[in-house]
Amino acid sequence: MIWSLLWGAFGVVAGSFLAIQAPINAALSKGLGMPVAAAASSFLAGAVALAVVSMAVSQAQGISIGWRVPPWWMFIAGGCLGAAFLTAIIILTPRLGAAATMGFVVAGQLFTGIVVDRIGFLGLAVREISVGRVAGAMLLLAGAVLIRIF
């Protein structure tokens, strides 16, 4: 129970990072004059930070880098989906506002997550589609609409 709450809190914190990142990247886009350039610089900074953290963690834990190589498309798909997502956030935030953008984004994540769970995509545990799960996603979408309208 406590772990579920802690993991949930971690998710809330991660979501807050996205809400803070969105206006920063939108302002960067305005300064650079191009959403894709802002997304690229954001990804570059993130890639450098993750490389440094990965090296530090592997050194601290004495991990030798002997990874099993995943299928080639996984290297491309995750990055391309992330780039499209970040570019969309950069474009949407100044037009919809941070709160509405985050609401619509999270609603999209929930609807897709429900389908991903149902099919057990890439080996995830299968979780059934329930009225409660769909109602929760619908309520979030309705909330995003209300945030945008009012």
NORQUI-V814687 format. One record per residue. N is the residue number from 0. RES is the residue in one letter. NEAR is the number of other ideal C-beta (glycine too) atoms within 10 Angstrom. Layout:
BEGIN
n;res;near
N;RES;NEAR
N;RES;NEAR
END
This chain:
BEGIN
n;res;near
0;M;5
1;I;6
2;W;7
3;S;8
4;L;9
5;L;10
6;W;9
7;G;10
8;A;10
9;F;10
10;G;10
11;V;8
12;V;9
13;A;9
14;G;14
15;S;11
16;F;9
17;L;16
18;A;16
19;I;11
20;Q;17
21;A;23
22;P;16
23;I;13
24;N;21
25;A;21
26;A;14
27;L;17
28;S;22
29;K;13
30;G;10
31;L;14
32;G;8
33;M;14
34;P;21
35;V;14
36;A;15
37;A;24
38;A;24
39;A;15
40;S;14
41;S;21
42;F;15
43;L;10
44;A;10
45;G;13
46;A;11
47;V;10
48;A;10
49;L;10
50;A;10
51;V;10
52;V;10
53;S;12
54;M;11
55;A;10
56;V;10
57;S;12
58;Q;9
59;A;8
60;Q;7
61;G;6
62;I;11
63;S;6
64;I;7
65;G;5
66;W;7
67;R;4
68;V;7
69;P;9
70;P;8
71;W;8
72;W;9
73;M;11
74;F;11
75;I;10
76;A;11
77;G;11
78;G;12
79;C;11
80;L;10
81;G;14
82;A;15
83;A;11
84;F;15
85;L;22
86;T;21
87;A;16
88;I;24
89;I;27
90;I;18
91;L;19
92;T;24
93;P;16
94;R;9
95;L;18
96;G;15
97;A;19
98;A;15
99;A;19
100;T;26
101;M;21
102;G;21
103;F;20
104;V;21
105;V;19
106;A;20
107;G;16
108;Q;15
109;L;17
110;F;16
111;T;12
112;G;16
113;I;17
114;V;10
115;V;14
116;D;16
117;R;15
118;I;9
119;G;11
120;F;12
121;L;7
122;G;5
123;L;12
124;A;6
125;V;9
126;R;13
127;E;8
128;I;11
129;S;11
130;V;7
131;G;8
132;R;17
133;V;13
134;A;10
135;G;14
136;A;19
137;M;13
138;L;12
139;L;18
140;L;17
141;A;12
142;G;16
143;A;21
144;V;14
145;L;11
146;I;17
147;R;14
148;I;7
149;F;5
END
